[in-house]
Amino acid sequence: MRNFEENYSLVRALHAMPNGDEVDVYINGFPFYSGIRFAQFTPYIYVPKGEYIFSVYPKDEKDNPITESKITVNSEELITMPIVEIKEGAKLLPIAEEISVPCGNNSKFKFVHLSPDAPRINILIENDRVFENVEYQDYTEYEQIDSDEYKMDIEISENNKIVLSNKVKVNPGKIYTFYAIGNAPNIEIIQTLDGATFLN
C-alpha cells in the first residue's frame, strides 16, 4: 500500500452480521466488492474526497439494498465500515482509524463491540480493565501498549462474568483493532492491523 494520494482516503468494509448471508457493496452504484462473507474484510481502496452513497445488497442482487448510507469521505482518512445488524435490518458504521504509527517498542489498540445480542462488556488485559461498559456498536479510543503477548478477557459489565479469554500478541510500531463479532455464546475476537500499519 502506498502513501496517501492527495485528496484521497483509504476505505474498507467488514461483514459483521452473524445472521447475514454474503453481500455485495456498491459505491454510487458502482461495484466496490462482491461476495463478502461474515467476518470478512474487504481490501482497502482509495476513495477520492467527497460524498458517496454506499449500498449493501445480497450477493448477486441489485434491487433492494439491505442498507444504504450517505457517507462523507475527507482527505487522508483511514475508515473501516462494519456492516452491522439493527432492529430495522442493517446499517453501515464508519469508524475512523488512527493515522500516526507509534514509535519504539510501543503499539496502539482499540476495541469495537459488534456482537448484536451481547450486553455491555469490559475488556481486560492481564486482569486489568482497560475499557469498561462498551455497548453494541460502540468503539473505544486507542490505548498505547508495550509490544508483547497478553491475555485478553471479555467480561459482562453487569456481573463481571468472563465470557471469552484470548491470547493476543502485539508487535512494535503497529496499530490494532480488536472486533468482537458473532452471537452469544459464540462470540469471537478478530484482531486486525489498521491501515496506517501498511502505509509507507
N, C-alpha and C positions, 0 to 999 in steps of 0.2 A: 504494500500500500504506500502511495506517495504522500508527500506533504499536501496540505490543503491547497486547492486551486482557488484563485481569487473569486470571492462571491459564491463559493460552494460550501456545502456541508456534507457530512457522511451520515447516511441513514440506513438502518436495518430493521427488520421486523422479527418478532418472536411469536410463535403459535403457543399460547398459554391457556387454551381452553381444553380442559381434560375430557370434556364430553363432546368435543368438536371433531368433525372429520377433516380431511385435507382441504386446504383453502388455496385460492389464488389471490394475489394482491395487485391492484392496479393503481397507477398514479395518473390523474387527469385522463382516465380512460385507456391508458397505455399499460401493457403488462410490466409489472415490477418483478414479481417472482411467482412461480406456479408450483402447485403440489407441495405446499408446506405442511408438514405433519406436526402433531402435538409434540412440544418440547424442542422443535427445530428452529434454529435461527436462519435467516437469510444472510447472504454476504452483505457487507456494507457497500453501498453505491454512492457515487457523487450525485448530489441534487443541487441545482442552482438555487440561489436565494429567491424566495417568492412564496406565494400561497398556492396550496395544492389540495385537490380532493383525493384522499386515499380511500379506496374501496376494497372491501374484502368479500369475495364470492366463494361459494362451494366450488371445489375443483371442477374445472372444465365447464363451468356455467358463467353466464354473464347477463342474467335477467334481474334477479332480486338480490342485492347485496346483503350479506349478513350484517355488515355495518359500514358506515361511510362517514368520514370526518374531514372537515377543512382544517388543514394544519399549516401554520406559518413556519417556514424554514429560513433561518437567518444565516449570515455568513459565518463560516468556520465554527460550526457546531458539530457535536457528535450526538446522535439520537438513536436510541433503541425504542421501538414501538411494540410492546406486547399487545397481542390481540387477546382480550380477556372477556370472561363471562360476566354478564349482569342480568338482573331480573328480566329486562326487556329483550335480552338476546346476547349482544356482544358490543364491545367498544374498543377503540384504539387508545392506548395510554402512552403518549410520548414521554420519554424520560431522557433528560439531558445528562450527558456523561462528562466527567472531568477531563479537561484538556491537558493540564500540567502533570507531567510524569514525575514521581518522587525521585529524589537523588539518594546516592549511597546505598545503605542496606535497607532502606525503607520501602514499604509498599502502601497502597491505599485500597480500601474496600468499602462497599456499601451493600445493603440488603434490600430486596424487594419482595413483598408478600403478595403472591399471585395464586394462593390456594383458596378457591372461592367459598368453600364451606368450612374453612378453619377460622377459629376466633382470633382475637388479638394474641400476639406472640411476643416473647422476648428472645433475643439471640445472645448466647453466652459463648465466650471464648475462654477456654481453660477455666471454666466455672465463674468467670466474671461477666456480669450483664453489661454488654456493650450497647445494645439497643433494647428499648422497652416499649411495650404497648403498641407494637406495629400492627395495624389492621389491614385488611384486604385492600389491595391497590395502593397501599402506602409504600413509600421508599424512603430510606434514611439518607442522612448526609454521609459523606465519606469520613472514615476514620483512618488515621495512619497507624501502621503496624510494622514491627520488625519482620524481615523475611525469616520464615521458619515453618515448621509443621505444627498445627494446632488442633485441639479438639473443639469442634463447634457443636453446640447443643441448641435445639429449639424447644422452648417450653411454653406452655399455655400461661398467659399472663394472669388469668383469674385464679389459678390454683398451683402455679409453678410446677406442673407436671411435665416432665421431659417427654416429648413425643418423637424426637429424632436426634441421633448423635452421628456426627460425621468427623472424619479426619480430613483436614484441608491443609494444603501446602501453598504458601505464598512466596514468590521469588522477588528479589530486589529489583527496584525500578519498574514495577508493574502496577497496573490498576485493575482491580477485580470487581465484578458484581456477582453476588450470590442471589439466585432466584429460587424462592420456594414455590413449587408448582404441584399440581395434582390434587385429587380429592382425598380428604382424610378417610381412613388412616394411611392411605398410600401416598403420603407427601414425600417428595424428593427435593434435593437441593441441586441446582445446576450452578456450577462455578464457571464463569466466563471471564475472559480478558476483555476489557473495554477497548474501544477503537484507538485511543491515544497510544496504547502499547505498540501498535503496528505502524504508527506514523514515523517517518524518518526523513 
